[in-house]
Amino acid sequence: MTLQTRTCQEAWEHMSRICADEPIRNFYQQLDMTDFTVVTKLFPKGALIAYSDWNMGKSLTEDQKQYMTDLRGGNQGNYREGMPQKLDNVVDCLTKFPKSKRAVITICNNPLSLHNSDDDAKCLRELHLYIGDDNNLNATILMRAQAASLFPKNIYFIGSIMEEVADRLPQKPTLGIVFYLTTILVSDRS
């Protein structure tokens, strides 16, 4: 399959443009993860770092806590539960079995996600991480839904996970590509 590879900034601009008037079903793209920072008015760099730190299970400083708002994702964007253990599991998998197909992080922890519960309706569902033949750490990302306005936060979190895993692996892979799929792409959460 030949698919254009975009930078994360180009991807965000493209997504924002194509879903401005109507939602897009089964949207996919391939992203170059060498620079996963997309700064916007809603997501200045400090907010991106704060949300990624929070979702990776780290403690936040008082300054970082100011960025946590419902407008930026609220509890629906809280992927923190069990994340340190999930990261340990992926690192252990790719250390022992570098070509494994089992280096997966599942976000939704509720086996029965209720359709009427925003807290259960996590947008980011799974990250499948793998080391390519070129020693790049790559991923396939499955999203239930993506608001283009929240893409900067999500892709920064995904990049932060990839960076953390790559730093902890003995083969020290570089960040490669992400195959990114969302069931529905919308402009914003409203």
C-alpha positions in Angstrom: 0.0 0.0 0.0 1.4 3.4 -1.0 0.3 6.2 1.3 1.6 9.7 1.4 3.6 10.3 4.6 2.9 13.7 6.3 4.6 15.5 9.1 2.3 15.8 12.2 1.9 19.6 11.5 0.8 18.8 7.8 -1.5 16.1 9.1 -3.2 18.5 11.5 -3.7 21.1 8.8 -5.0 18.6 6.4 -7.4 17.1 9.0 -8.7 20.5 10.0 -9.4 21.4 6.4 -11.2 18.3 5.2 -13.5 17.9 8.2 -14.5 21.6 8.6 -17.9 21.1 7.0 -18.7 17.5 7.7 -17.4 14.4 9.5 -15.2 12.0 7.7 -15.6 8.2 8.3 -12.7 5.8 8.4 -10.0 8.4 8.0 -6.4 7.2 7.8 -3.0 8.7 7.2 0.7 7.9 7.7 2.7 10.2 9.9 6.4 10.9 10.2 7.0 11.0 13.9 10.5 12.6 13.9 8.6 15.8 15.0 5.3 15.2 16.8 4.8 18.6 18.3 1.9 20.6 16.9 1.4 23.8 18.8 -1.9 25.6 18.6 -3.8 28.3 20.6 -5.7 25.5 22.5 -2.5 23.5 22.9 0.6 25.6 23.7 3.7 23.5 24.3 3.2 23.5 28.1 -0.3 22.0 27.7 1.1 19.3 25.4 3.7 18.3 27.9 1.3 18.5 30.9 -1.2 16.2 29.2 1.4 13.7 28.1 3.0 13.6 31.5 -0.4 13.1 33.2 -1.4 10.4 30.8 1.9 8.6 31.2 1.3 8.4 34.9 3.6 11.1 36.1 2.9 13.7 38.7 2.1 17.3 37.6 3.6 20.5 38.9 1.2 23.2 40.0 2.0 25.1 36.8 1.1 22.1 34.7 -2.2 21.6 36.5 -3.4 24.9 35.1 -3.6 23.3 31.6 -6.1 20.6 32.6 -9.5 21.6 31.4 -12.7 20.0 30.0 -12.2 22.0 26.8 -8.9 20.2 26.2 -10.4 16.7 26.7 -11.6 16.3 30.2 -11.9 12.8 31.6 -12.7 11.4 28.2 -9.0 12.1 27.3 -7.7 10.6 30.5 -5.6 7.6 29.4 -3.6 7.3 32.6 -5.0 4.1 34.2 -2.3 1.5 34.4 0.0 3.3 31.9 3.3 2.8 33.7 2.6 -1.0 33.7 1.5 -0.9 30.1 4.7 0.9 29.1 6.8 -1.7 31.1 5.0 -4.5 29.3 5.7 -3.1 25.8 9.4 -2.5 26.7 9.7 -6.0 28.1 8.0 -7.4 25.0 10.2 -5.6 22.4 13.4 -6.2 24.5 12.8 -10.0 24.6 11.1 -10.3 21.2 12.0 -7.3 18.9 9.8 -8.6 16.0 6.8 -9.2 18.2 3.3 -8.5 17.2 2.2 -8.2 20.9 3.6 -4.9 21.9 0.1 -3.4 22.3 -1.2 -0.7 24.7 -5.0 -0.9 25.1 -6.4 2.3 26.5 -10.0 1.4 27.3 -9.9 -0.5 30.6 -13.6 -1.1 30.9 -14.6 -4.3 29.1 -18.1 -2.9 28.8 -17.8 0.6 27.6 -21.2 2.2 28.0 -22.3 4.3 25.0 -23.8 6.9 27.3 -20.7 7.5 29.4 -18.2 10.1 28.1 -15.7 8.7 30.6 -16.0 5.2 29.0 -15.9 6.6 25.5 -12.1 7.1 25.2 -11.1 8.3 21.8 -7.6 6.7 21.7 -8.2 2.9 21.8 -5.0 1.1 20.9 -1.3 1.6 20.1 0.4 -1.3 18.3 4.2 -0.7 18.5 6.8 -2.5 16.4 10.4 -2.2 15.4 10.9 -2.0 11.6 13.7 -3.5 9.6 15.4 -0.1 9.6 15.5 -0.1 13.5 12.7 2.5 13.6 10.0 2.3 16.3 6.7 2.5 14.4 3.1 2.2 15.5 -0.4 1.6 14.3 -2.9 3.8 16.1 -6.6 3.0 16.4 -8.9 5.9 17.4 -12.6 5.7 18.0 -13.0 9.3 17.1 -10.7 12.3 16.5 -11.6 15.9 16.8 -9.0 17.7 14.7 -8.8 20.4 17.4 -7.6 17.8 19.8 -5.2 16.0 17.4 -2.2 18.0 18.7 -2.7 16.6 22.2 -3.2 13.1 21.0 -0.3 12.9 18.6 2.0 14.5 21.2 1.0 11.8 23.7 1.5 9.1 21.1 4.9 10.5 20.3 5.8 10.7 24.0 4.9 7.0 24.4 7.0 6.1 21.4 9.9 8.2 22.7 9.7 6.6 26.2 9.7 3.1 24.8 12.5 3.8 22.3 14.7 5.3 25.1 14.2 2.2 27.2 14.9 -0.4 24.5 18.4 -1.8 24.2 18.5 -1.4 20.4 17.8 2.3 20.8 15.4 2.7 17.8 14.6 6.0 16.3 11.0 7.2 15.9 9.6 6.2 12.5 6.1 6.3 11.2 2.6 5.9 12.6 -0.2 4.5 10.6 -3.1 6.4 12.0 -6.8 5.3 11.7 -9.8 7.0 13.2 -13.4 5.7 12.8 -14.7 9.3 12.6 -12.9 12.6 12.1 -14.7 15.7 13.2 -13.7 19.3 13.5 -14.1 19.7 17.3 -15.9 18.2 20.2 -19.1 20.2 19.9 
